[in-house]
Amino acid sequence: MEYEKIHEWTIDPAKAIEIQKRIKERIVLRPFEGDLRIVAGVDLSFLAKDRGLAVIVLLEYPSMKLLSYTYEIVKIDFPYIPGLLVFREGPAFLAAWEKLQVRPDLVVFDGQGIAHPRGIGIASHMGLFIGIPTIGVAKSRLYGFHDPVPDESGSYVELKGKNGELIGYVVRTKAGGKPIYVSPGHLTDPASALKLVMDMTVPGKRIPEPTRMAHILTQRLKKGRA
């Protein structure tokens, strides 16, 4: 699948921060538009310090039936720096993206959208590259503040930035479980991201199906069982 090459990847951390600040202005936040038939889920991990694994699954919506998947392993040179993880994970994702034969209508990332210190986590950053609506679903908070989340399944509270702006939602998808952090990436908005993630989460599961399935396949690939 084609994508727009927004910038180079062989850069130093200072240049990476400059890039984030510059391209953040291109992010578009708006209600999700169009038909939703195929959803992609993305999971990114590492086989070693210098090898990144990207898995992309394609699921039918709303059944969440697994249609296909692809993956790629690439060498990683960029150092581990919180807030700049996209510069380690982005090249692997794009390498896997190039192998897709079907263009999804929405891409859900295991990571942050605009809930990021500079407002551009991996879901937002990669959304600019691929030009498709994206959502970030993270297992932990990177940035922002929020009130306590009620214990009931389906409860949520607003996640706000330093100026009080809405940047996402903290959602208790499973009673008694840890919440997840949902934020729009690109071509979605907080309300759309929340609704879509809730729709794609199976009762009793903490993580929405797109990224949950991608994670399962990631673990199988690591063990050589996929």
Secondary structure, 3 states (H helix, E strand, C coil): CCCCCCCCCCCCHHHHHHHHHHHHHHCCECCCCCCCCEEEEEEEEEEECCEEEEEEEEEECCCCCEEEEEEEEEECCCCCCCCCCHHHHHHHHHHHHCCCCCCCCEEEECCCCCCCCCCCCHHHHHHHHHCCCEEEEECCCCCCECCCCCCCCCEEEEEECCCCCEEEEEEECCCCCCCEEEEEEECECHHHHHHHHHHCCCCCCCCCHHHHHHHHHHHHHHCCCC
